[in-house]
Amino acid sequence: MSSDNMQSASGKVPVVSLEHLSKKYPIYDSPGRKLLEFVAFRKIKLHREFWALSDISLDIYKGDAVGIIGVNGSGKSTLLQVVAGILLQNAGICRVEGRVAALLELGAGFNPEFTGRENVYMSGAISGFTRQEMADRFDDILEFAEIGDFIDQPVKTYSSGMFVRLAFAVAIHADPDILIVDEALSVGDLIFQHRCINRIRKLQKAGKTILFVTHDLSALTQFCNRAVLLDGGRKVCEGEPEEVANRYRALVFERERREAGSGSGKVATEAEEGLPLISSIPYVHDRFGEGGAELLGIILHDESGEVISDVRAGQQVNILISARFLEETEFPIVGVTIRDRMGTEITATNTTYEGSELPAQREGAVITVRMRMKVPNIRPGSYSISPSVARGNVWDHEIEDWIDNAYIINVVETELVYGLMKWEFEAAYSRVGEQEDR
């Protein structure tokens, strides 16, 4: 492909361009089968193929900070290793323009018998630096790593923290055009993590390109201007970090419900009398799903039927959710997710998980579901409710419609709560001795 064809609509040329990228690994049931295949010069096939990446296309431009997220095993680290040149893809194209510094397995190239100083120069040589170029950077590396005189001791004598600090310092001072970070910011103590974050921010301000893998969604939204969600080696979506983070939360929600079990199996074969159609949704900013059903409304009311937004610990409340089915749906599910104002998931549930499986719904059918709950003794503040409608079961289902943070409730303080919520404790004491008179 010519550089003209690689240009985006805005005229920018990507510094990382992936076209239908795929990577597979052979999986053997035993080492013996691998050996037998090898001695047979691969004329017989004794392995299964596992595709860690399948048909990934992605363009990253100079100055971009792109976050890659996904559940474990989704292909994130494999993707970074291909971009870094550590792995070679089996299909597709990977183009990278500029010097790359990869914070993957920190210190993986260090020789434990060599001193820290020797490993610094050796790592620089591997990265293409001359000895003089590394000498010019050495004092900054030593200052950043803060390992003092240990720099002239074999790294096998280092603590894990010292080892990590030196490895990060070497990688971060390579003056990269493209920085690749794979969960490296979770290592070291808090002071060192802050120093690493500040250094990465300086690289961002200098216009460097950053490819960032993390499970920390707050870091994703803080560092990145774009995000990509992977699942099962495939790209699910890309876009604004907050939108992609919401898709990730939905995916995790599905996995957790799938692993939780099917509940008691009770089937709600008859509609409950008196549940009204709810036709208002207070907030519709982030919405996604396959489109086989749509949420029509959500509301919260107390046991007397009064609509409320303020709730108190111990109060019984009802969440009413109405949905219309745009397709015939054999196994419908309606659920809710509740988060605090920082986006931390507090709880989530659905009709199937609670053991009240909904009957099959015809195309055009409209239902209202009531979720009754007792408000826990939780820290006062605002909380959001995200309703969803899906099809399938708790092991395997797909979201048809999800509205993130559709309804906001306010937990009013009734008693002092330390931390997130108050647990029930009982305190007692016993006298175990008397202080002697002096």
C-alpha positions in Angstrom: 0.0 0.0 0.0 1.3 3.4 -0.9 1.7 6.2 1.7 -1.1 8.1 -0.1 -3.5 5.2 0.5 -2.4 5.0 4.1 -3.5 8.6 4.8 -6.6 9.2 6.8 -9.4 11.5 5.7 -7.6 14.3 7.6 -4.4 13.7 5.6 -2.5 12.3 8.5 -0.3 9.3 8.0 -0.4 6.6 10.8 2.7 5.8 12.7 1.3 2.4 13.5 -0.9 0.7 10.9 -2.4 -2.7 11.3 -4.2 -4.4 8.4 -6.2 -7.6 9.0 -3.6 -8.7 11.5 -3.8 -12.3 12.8 -1.6 -14.3 15.2 -2.0 -18.0 16.0 -0.3 -20.4 18.4 -0.1 -24.2 18.1 -1.6 -26.0 21.1 -0.4 -29.5 22.0 -2.1 -31.9 24.4 1.3 -33.1 25.6 5.1 -32.3 25.0 5.4 -35.8 23.4 3.0 -34.9 20.6 5.0 -31.7 19.9 8.2 -33.7 19.7 6.6 -36.4 17.4 5.3 -33.7 15.1 8.8 -32.1 15.0 10.6 -35.4 14.2 8.0 -36.1 11.5 9.0 -32.7 9.9 5.4 -31.6 10.4 4.1 -34.0 7.9 1.5 -35.0 10.5 -0.5 -32.5 12.4 -0.8 -33.1 16.2 -1.8 -29.7 17.4 -4.8 -27.4 17.5 -4.6 -23.8 16.4 -5.4 -21.0 18.8 -5.9 -17.6 17.2 -4.8 -15.0 19.7 -5.5 -12.2 17.2 -8.0 -12.4 14.3 -8.4 -9.8 11.6 -7.3 -6.7 13.6 -7.2 -3.4 11.6 -6.2 -0.3 13.4 -4.4 3.0 12.6 -2.6 5.1 15.3 -1.4 8.6 14.5 1.4 10.7 15.9 0.5 12.1 19.3 -2.3 9.6 19.9 -2.7 8.0 23.3 -4.6 4.8 22.5 -5.8 2.5 25.3 -6.3 -1.2 24.6 -8.7 -2.9 27.1 -10.3 -6.3 27.3 -10.7 -9.3 29.7 -7.8 -11.6 30.3 -7.0 -13.7 27.2 -8.5 -11.2 24.8 -5.2 -10.6 22.9 -4.0 -7.3 24.3 -0.5 -8.3 25.2 -0.1 -10.3 22.0 -1.1 -7.2 20.0 1.5 -5.1 21.7 4.2 -7.7 21.2 3.5 -7.7 17.5 3.7 -3.9 17.3 6.9 -4.0 19.4 8.5 -6.5 16.9 8.8 -9.2 19.6 6.3 -11.5 17.8 5.7 -11.9 14.1 2.1 -12.1 12.9 0.8 -15.1 10.8 -1.3 -13.0 8.5 -1.9 -9.3 7.8 0.4 -6.3 7.9 2.0 -4.4 10.7 3.7 -1.1 9.9 5.5 0.9 12.5 7.3 4.2 11.9 9.8 5.5 14.5 11.7 4.4 17.5 9.7 2.1 19.8 10.2 1.7 23.6 8.2 -1.2 25.0 7.4 -1.6 28.7 6.2 -5.1 28.5 8.0 -7.6 30.7 10.3 -5.2 32.5 13.9 -6.3 32.6 13.2 -9.4 30.6 16.5 -8.8 28.7 18.6 -8.2 31.8 21.4 -10.7 32.5 21.3 -11.4 36.3 25.1 -12.0 36.4 25.8 -8.5 35.0 25.8 -5.3 37.1 23.1 -2.8 36.7 25.5 -0.5 34.8 26.4 -3.3 32.4 22.8 -4.1 31.8 22.0 -0.5 31.1 24.6 -0.3 28.3 23.6 -3.8 27.0 19.9 -2.8 26.8 20.9 0.4 25.0 23.0 -1.5 22.5 20.0 -3.9 21.8 17.8 -0.8 21.2 20.3 0.6 18.7 22.0 3.2 20.9 25.8 3.8 20.7 27.8 3.6 24.0 28.2 7.4 24.0 24.4 7.9 23.6 23.8 5.7 26.6 26.6 7.5 28.6 24.7 10.7 27.9 21.6 9.2 29.4 23.2 7.2 32.2 23.0 9.9 35.0 19.3 10.5 34.3 18.6 6.8 34.3 20.4 6.4 37.6 18.6 9.3 39.2 15.2 8.0 38.1 15.9 4.5 39.3 17.2 5.6 42.7 19.3 2.5 43.4 22.5 4.3 44.3 25.7 2.3 44.6 23.8 -0.9 43.7 24.2 0.1 40.1 27.6 -1.6 40.2 26.3 -4.8 41.8 24.9 -7.8 39.9 21.2 -7.4 39.4 20.6 -10.9 40.9 21.3 -9.2 44.2 18.5 -6.6 43.7 15.2 -6.6 45.4 12.2 -6.9 43.1 11.5 -3.1 43.5 15.1 -2.1 42.6 15.0 -4.4 39.6 11.7 -2.9 38.3 12.9 0.7 38.9 16.0 0.2 36.9 14.2 -1.6 34.0 11.6 1.1 33.8 14.2 3.9 33.9 16.1 2.3 31.0 13.0 1.9 28.9 11.6 5.4 29.6 14.8 7.2 28.8 15.1 5.7 25.3 13.5 8.8 23.9 10.9 6.8 21.9 8.7 8.0 19.2 6.2 5.3 20.2 5.9 4.2 23.8 4.2 0.8 24.4 3.0 0.2 28.0 1.5 -3.1 29.2 0.3 -2.8 32.8 3.8 -1.6 33.7 2.4 1.2 35.9 1.1 -1.3 38.4 4.6 -2.2 39.6 6.7 -0.6 42.2 5.6 1.4 45.2 3.2 4.3 45.0 5.9 7.0 44.9 7.6 5.3 42.0 4.2 4.8 40.2 3.6 8.6 40.4 7.0 9.3 39.0 6.4 6.9 36.1 3.0 8.6 35.4 4.6 12.0 35.4 7.2 10.9 33.0 4.6 9.5 30.6 2.7 12.7 30.8 5.8 14.6 29.7 6.1 12.3 26.7 2.5 13.0 25.8 3.1 16.7 26.0 6.1 16.2 23.7 3.8 14.7 21.1 5.0 11.1 21.5 2.6 8.3 20.5 1.5 6.0 23.3 -0.1 2.5 23.1 -1.4 1.6 26.5 -2.8 -1.7 27.9 -4.6 -1.6 31.2 -7.5 -3.0 33.3 -7.7 0.4 35.1 -10.5 2.3 33.4 -9.7 5.5 35.3 -6.2 5.4 33.8 -7.8 4.7 30.4 -9.9 7.9 30.5 -7.1 10.0 32.1 -4.3 9.1 29.6 -6.0 8.2 26.4 -7.8 10.1 23.6 -8.9 6.9 21.9 -9.6 3.3 23.1 -10.0 -0.1 21.6 -11.9 -3.1 23.1 -10.7 -6.6 22.3 -12.5 -9.8 23.0 -11.4 -13.3 22.0 -8.7 -11.9 19.7 -11.1 -9.7 17.8 -11.7 -5.9 17.8 -15.1 -5.3 19.3 -15.1 -1.5 18.9 -13.0 1.6 19.1 -13.8 5.2 19.9 -13.9 7.6 22.8 -12.4 6.1 26.0 -15.6 6.5 28.1 -17.8 4.9 25.4 -15.4 2.0 25.0 -15.1 1.6 28.8 -18.9 1.3 29.0 -18.8 -1.5 26.4 -16.1 -3.2 28.5 -18.2 -2.9 31.6 -21.1 -4.5 29.8 -18.9 -7.4 28.6 -17.5 -8.0 32.1 -21.1 -7.9 33.4 -22.1 -10.7 31.0 -19.1 -12.8 32.0 -19.8 -12.4 35.7 -23.4 -13.3 35.3 -22.4 -16.3 33.1 -20.1 -17.7 35.8 -22.6 -17.0 38.6 -25.1 -19.8 37.8 -28.7 -19.8 36.8 -30.4 -19.1 40.1 -33.3 -21.1 41.3 -34.9 -21.6 37.9 -38.3 -20.2 38.9 -40.2 -19.0 35.8 -42.4 -15.9 35.9 -45.1 -17.3 33.7 -47.8 -14.7 34.5 -47.4 -10.9 34.4 -47.8 -9.2 37.8 -50.9 -7.1 38.1 -50.7 -3.4 38.3 -47.3 -2.7 36.8 -47.6 0.4 34.6 -45.8 1.2 31.3 -42.8 3.4 32.1 -42.1 5.7 29.2 -39.5 8.1 30.5 -35.7 7.8 30.8 -34.1 10.7 32.6 -30.6 10.4 31.0 -29.7 8.9 27.7 -26.1 9.8 26.9 -24.4 6.4 26.4 -26.5 3.6 24.8 -25.6 0.5 22.9 -26.8 -3.0 22.1 -27.7 -5.3 19.2 -31.1 -3.7 18.7 -33.4 -6.7 19.2 -35.2 -4.9 22.0 -35.4 -1.4 23.3 -35.7 0.1 26.8 -38.7 2.4 27.1 -38.4 3.8 30.6 -37.1 3.4 34.1 -38.4 4.8 37.4 -37.9 4.3 41.1 -40.7 4.4 43.7 -41.3 3.5 47.3 -43.7 0.9 48.6 -46.6 3.3 48.5 -46.0 3.9 44.8 -44.6 7.4 45.1 -41.8 8.3 42.7 -38.6 9.1 44.6 -35.0 10.0 44.0 -33.8 10.2 47.6 -33.5 6.9 49.5 -32.4 5.9 53.0 -30.6 2.9 54.4 -33.1 0.1 55.1 -35.8 1.5 52.8 -37.6 -0.9 50.5 -37.7 0.5 47.0 -38.8 -0.7 43.6 -37.1 -0.2 40.2 -39.6 -0.4 37.3 -38.2 -1.0 33.8 -40.3 -1.2 30.6 -39.0 -2.7 27.4 -40.3 -3.4 23.9 -39.2 -6.4 21.9 -38.5 -5.7 18.3 -37.8 -9.3 17.5 -39.3 -12.6 18.8 -37.2 -13.4 21.8 -37.2 -16.8 23.4 -35.1 -16.1 26.5 -35.4 -12.4 27.5 -33.5 -10.9 30.4 -33.9 -7.5 32.1 -31.2 -6.3 34.5 -29.7 -3.3 36.3 -26.2 -2.2 37.3 -25.6 0.3 40.1 -22.5 2.4 40.4 -21.2 5.2 42.6 -20.4 8.7 41.2 -16.8 7.6 40.5 -18.1 4.8 38.2 -17.3 1.9 40.6 -19.7 -0.9 40.2 -21.5 -1.5 43.5 -23.8 -4.3 42.4 -25.6 -5.8 39.4 -28.4 -8.3 38.9 -31.0 -9.4 36.4 -34.2 -11.4 36.2 -32.6 -14.7 35.4 -29.9 -14.3 38.0 -32.6 -13.7 40.6 -34.4 -16.9 39.6 -37.4 -15.2 37.8 -36.9 -16.2 34.2 -39.1 -14.2 31.8 -41.3 -16.1 29.3 -40.7 -15.8 25.6 -41.8 -12.6 24.0 -43.4 -12.0 20.6 -42.2 -9.3 18.3 -43.8 -6.0 19.4 -44.5 -7.2 23.0 -44.0 -4.7 25.8 -43.3 -5.7 29.4 -42.6 -3.9 32.7 -40.2 -5.6 35.2 -40.1 -4.7 38.9 -36.8 -5.1 40.8 -37.4 -4.8 44.5 -34.5 -4.1 46.8 -33.6 -3.0 50.3 -31.2 -0.1 50.3 -28.0 -1.1 52.2 -26.3 1.0 54.8 -24.1 2.6 52.2 -22.1 5.8 52.2 -24.3 8.8 51.4 -24.1 10.3 47.9 -25.3 9.9 44.4 -25.5 6.6 42.6 -26.5 5.7 39.1 -28.7 2.9 37.8 -28.0 1.5 34.3 -30.9 -0.7 33.0 -30.4 -3.3 30.3 -32.4 -5.8 28.3 -30.8 -9.0 26.8 -31.5 -12.4 25.4 -30.0 -15.7 26.5 -29.1 -16.9 29.9 -26.5 -16.0 32.6 -23.9 -18.2 31.0 -24.3 -16.9 27.5 -26.3 -13.8 26.5 -26.0 -10.7 24.4 -27.1 -7.2 25.2 -30.0 -5.9 23.1 -30.2 -2.4 24.7 -28.1 -0.9 27.6 -28.5 2.7 28.8 -25.6 3.8 31.0 -26.3 5.9 34.0 -30.0 6.3 33.0 -31.3 7.1 36.5 -29.6 8.9 39.4 -30.6 8.3 43.0 -29.3 10.1 46.1 -28.6 8.1 49.3 -29.4 10.4 52.2 -27.4 10.1 55.4 -29.2 8.4 58.3 -26.2 7.5 60.4 -22.4 7.8 60.2 -20.8 5.5 57.6 -17.1 5.0 57.4 -15.8 3.8 54.1 -18.2 2.5 51.4 -20.8 0.9 53.6 -21.5 -0.1 57.1 -21.4 -3.8 58.1 -23.1 -5.2 61.2 -20.6 -5.7 64.0 -20.9 -6.3 67.7 -18.3 -5.0 70.2 -17.6 -6.5 73.6 -14.8 -6.3 76.1 -13.5 -8.2 79.1 -11.3 -7.0 82.0 -8.1 -9.1 82.0 -6.3 -7.6 84.9 -6.0 -4.8 87.4 -3.3 -2.2 87.5 -1.4 -2.5 90.7 -1.5 0.4 93.2 1.8 2.3 93.4 
